[in-house]
Amino acid sequence: MTEKSFKDLPIGEAHLREERLSGEDIYGGIFLNMKRDQVSLPDGNQAVREYLTHPGAVAILAILDDGRVLMERQYRYPIAKACIEIPAGKLEVGEDRLLCAQRELEEETGYSASKWSFIRRIHPVISYSTEFIDIYLAEGLVSGKSHLDDEEFLDVFAAPLEQLLEWVEQGEITDVKTTIATYWLDRYRRGLVSPKAILG
């Protein structure tokens, strides 16, 4: 049997769409809320969908003048491991995404940037969360003093792209936003992609 190509698929998504019939809040936390919805499936049957609502986040691919990437190492309690990541942070309700990225970069690393560009939006866990992460490119970095939250502990360091690619391939970096940003930067430096400049 020969598999269809994408162009052979039905146009649109109506034949795949699930419609919410009812729902309830299961749990409300500091910023995560769990919901359980009853949905109607495309074939008319019903199913239950449980998912987390998340306010969204930003991540920053910050490039030093020497080409190295500004990185963090932070302990992530759910997986019981100190992870290597690009700087990132959660959006406050109604907060401008670029302003959040600028704030998070300065608070976590002490650096500010004179040039900002938008890379892309990703959805890291589409199966059970509404979370999105907007990734920004920050250049023209100027060092300063970090202002970590009281419950925040992390190491800040810089690494060349080649090292990041090696860590991704070795499985040392498993964080999805950092993995995507690393591969994007590799393609960017080879002239295959471009960010969207932000006028300001």
Secondary structure, DSSP 8 states (H G I E B T S, - for coil): -----GGGS-SSSTTT--EEEEEEEEEE-SS-EEEEEEEE-TTS-EEEEEEEE---EEEEEEB-TTS-EEEEEEEEGGGTEEEEE--EEE--TT--HHHHHHHHHHHHHS-EEEEEEEEEEE-TTTTTB---EEEEEEEEEE-------TT--EEEEEE-HHHHHHHHHHTS---HHHHHHHHHHHHHHTTS---EE---
